[in-house]
Amino acid sequence: MATSLSFVMGIIGNVISILVFASPIKTFIGIVKKKSTENYKGIPYVTTLLSTSLWTFYGLLKPDGLLVTTVNGAGVVFQLSYVILFIIFAPKEKKVTTLKLVGLFNVVFYGSVIGATLLAMHGSLRLIFVGIICAALTIGMYASPLAVMKNVIRTKSVEYMPFFLSFFLFLNAGIWSAYAFLVKDVYIAVPNGIGFVLGSAQLILYGIYKKKSKSTKSMEMMEEEGSAHLVEMGMNGGDYHQKNRGIIKGLSLPKPTLDRQYSIQNILRSLSYGPYDFHSNGTLNEDDEVEK
C-alpha cells in the first residue's frame, strides 16, 4: 500500500515539477520573437540545469529512483533548452559570461562530482555523497524566496510575489515531502520540507497583504520603467533581489570587472537561485551584485 501511494505521489510530483520547469516558456517566447535577451539574466537556468542534472544522477544511483530520474531528466531538457536559447540571443558579453558559468557549474563541478562518486567511492557512500550535495543546492534554491517575503513585508505589497508560482512551489514541495516520507529518503525530505514551510509562509503573507497592496505604482517603479524600458515578464514576476535599486545603480555605475564577477561570494550566491529568479531580469553582475 505504501509503495503504491508513494508511486502516486511521485507521479503527481512529476507533473507539478514539470509545470514549474515550464514556467519560463513565456519569457523565452518573447526572447525568440525579439531576438534579444534584453535585461534577463541567464544564471538561474544555468544553476537549475546543474541541480536537475545532479538529481538525475542521484535518481540513477538510488534503487527505485525512477520517478526522481524522470522528473529531473525532464528538468534537464527544459533548462538545457533555456540555456541554449539564452546563449544564442544574448549580446556578446553576456554570451561569454553565460558560457563561462556553464563551463564552471555544468562541466567542471558536475563532472567532478560524477568523477569523485564513481572513481573514489563505493556502495552506499556514493548515494550519501550525491544526496548531500543535491539537498544542499535545493535548500539554497528554496531559501531564495526569503528575499521576496522580506520585500512583501517592507512594501506591504504582493506585486512581486506571483500567487500561482508561490502556490505551485508550495504544492510541489508538499508532494515531494510526502513522497520522501513514504520512501524514507532524507535527502529529498529535508529540502522539500523546508520548501513546504517557506511556501506556507508565502501564502500566509499573500493572504495578509493582498488587500493592502497599493493600487498605483510607486515612483521608483515609474522611474524604472521610464529609464530602463523593461518589458513585462512571465507570470508577472519581478527581480526579488532589490531590483529597483540594482537597475538604477547599474545605470550609473561602471560594470564590475571579470574578477569581481567570479568572486567566491558571487559564485556561492548564484547557487541559491531558484524558480522566482526565472522571472527576474537584469544581469548577474549588475542586479545581483553582492551587497557590501
N, C-alpha and C positions, 0 to 999 in steps of 0.2 A: 504493500500500500504506500509506504513512504517512498519507495523507488518510483512508482508511477506518479505520485504527487510531485516529486522533485523534477521529473521529466516535464510535466505540465508547466510547472513554474519556470523551468528553463526555456521552454518554447515561448511562453509569454514574455520572458525577459529578452529573448532574441528579437521578437517583434518590436518591443518598445525601444530597445537599444538601437535597432536599425532606423527607427523613426528619428531618434536623436542624431545618429550619424548622418541622416539625410537632411537635417535641418538647414545646413548651409547651401543647399542646392540653389535656392532663390538668389543668394548672393552671387554665386558663380554664373548663373544665367545672365545676370547683369554685367559681370566682368567680361564674359564672352561677347555679349552684344556690343559693349563699349570698347572692347579690345584693350582694356586698361584695368589694373588692379586699384587705381586711384589711391585712396588713403588706407586701404585694407592692409592688414598685416598677415604674413604667412606662418608665423611661428606657432599658432595654435594647431594648425594642420600638421606641421612637422612633429610636434611633441605628441599629438594624438596618434599619429602614424607609429611613433615609437611605442606608445602604450599598447595599442591594439596588436602590434607585432609581438611584443613580449607576452601578452596574454594568450595569443595564438600558440606561441611556443610552450607556454605553461600548460595549455589545454592538451597539446600533443604529448607532453611528458606525463600528464596526470591520467591514471586509469579512469575510464569512464568520463573523460573530459571532452566528449564530443560536442556538447552544447556550448561549452566555453570556446572551443575551437571554431565552431561555425559562426557564432556571432562576432567574434573578434576577427575572423578571416574576412567576413563581410566588411567590418570596420576598416581593415587594411585596404580593401579595394576602394572604398569611399575616400579615405584620406589620401591614398596614393594618387587618385584621380584629381583631388583638390590641389595637391602639391604640384602635380604636373601642369595643371591649368594655370596655377598661380605663377609658376616659373615662366611659362610661355608668354603671359600677358603682363608680367611685371617689368618696370623700367630696369635698365641695365644694373644700376647699383643695388636695387632691391633683389634683382635676379641673382646676382653674385652672392649677396648675403644669405639668401634662402638656400642656395646650393651648398654653401659652406655649412649651414646649420644641418642640412640633410646629411652631409658627409660626417659631421661631428656626432649627431644623435643616431641616425638610422643606418650608418655604415660602421663607424668606429665603435660607438658604445654598444649598439645592438650586436655587432659581430663579436665584440669582446665578451659579452655575456654568453653568447652561444658557444664560443670557443672555450671559455673557462668552464662552462657547465659540462660540455661533452668530453673535454680533454682532462680536466683536473678533478672532476667529481664523479661519484658513482652512487648508485642506488637512490635512497630517499633524499640524500643530500642535494641532489640535482633539483628536485621539486621544491625543497625548502629554500634554496638559494634564489631560484627564479621567482618563487611565490613572494618572498620578502621584497624583492625589487618591484614586482608588479603592484603589490599592496602599497608600497611607499609612494609610487608615482600616482596611483589612483587617489590616495589620501590627499596628496598635493592638489590634484585637479578638483576634488570635491571641496577643498578648502577655499578655492578661488572665489566662490560666491560671498565669502565673508566681506570682501570689499564692496560688493553690491549691497549687502544688508546694512553696512555702515553708511553708505550713501543714502539709502532709503530713510534711515533714521535721521540723518543730518538734514536732508532736504524735505522730509515728510512727504515724499512723492515716490510713487512706484513706476514712474515714467521709464526708468532704466532697468526694471526687473520684469521682463515679459512673463505674464502669467502662465501661458502654455508651456514655455520652456521650463519654468520652475516646477510646474505640475508634473511634466513628463520625467524630469530628473528625479523628483521625489518618488514617483511611481517606479521608475527604473531601479533606484537604489533599494526600495522596499521589496520588490520582486526578487532581486538578486540576493538580498539579505535572507529572505525566506528560503530560497534555493540553497544558499550556503549552509543554513541551519539544518536543512534536511539531509544534505550530503556530508555535513560535518567538515566543511572546508573553511578554516580560519582565515586563509589569505583572501578569500572572496568576502567573507563575513565582515571582517573588521573595517575595510574601507567603505563598503556599501552600508554598513551600519552607521558609520559617521555621516555618509551622504544622506541617509534617511533622516537622521536627526536634523542636519542642516537644512534639508529640503522642507521638513515640517516647520522649522523656524521661519523659512522664507514665506511659506504660505500663510502663516500666522501674521507676519509683518504685512503681507499683501492685504489681508483682511482688515488690519488695523488702519493702514494708511491709504487704502484705495479711495475712500471718500474725502480724505484730506489732501489728495493730490491737487496741485494747482491746475487750474483750467487754462491758464495762459502761460506762455513760455517765459522763462527768466531772461533777463537782459544778457546773461552770459551765453545762453543758447542762441539768442538773436545775433549777438556779435559773432559767435562761432559760425553760424550759417552764412552770415554776410561775408565773412572773410575767407572761410575755407571751402564754401560751396559744396558741402557734404551731401551725398545722396542718402535717401532712406535705406536702411539696411534690413536684411532678412529678419523676420519676426519682430520688427520694430526694436531691435536691440541697440545698445549703445556701448561705449567704452566704459567699463566699470572700474577702471583704474584711473580715476580723476581725469577723464577725457578732456573736459573743457580746459582745465589748467594745462594739460600736456600739449594740446594743439596750439593754444595761444602762445605758450612758451616756445614751442617748436618753430613758430613763425618768426620769432625774434632772435633766437639764439642760433649760433652755428651748429652744424651737425657734429655729434661726437666722433672721435677718431675710432678707427677699427679696433684698436687695443681696448678702448673703453667698451665698445660694443660686445666684445667677447670676454669681459671680466668675469671672474668666478661668480660674483653676485648676480649678474645678468643671466648667466647660464643656469644657475640653480633656480632663479626665479622663473625662468622660461619653462622649466619642467612642471610648474604648477598651473600652467594654462589649461583651462577646461572648456566645456561647451559654451559658456557665456561669452568667451572670447571669440567664438566663431562669428559673432555678430558685432564685433568691435571693429573700428577702423583706426588707422594710424600705424606707424611702423613700430617695430620692437624697440628701436633705439630712441625714438622721439617721444612717443606717447607712453611707453612703458619703462621709461628711464627710472632706475632705482633712486629713490629719494635719499638725499644725504641726511 
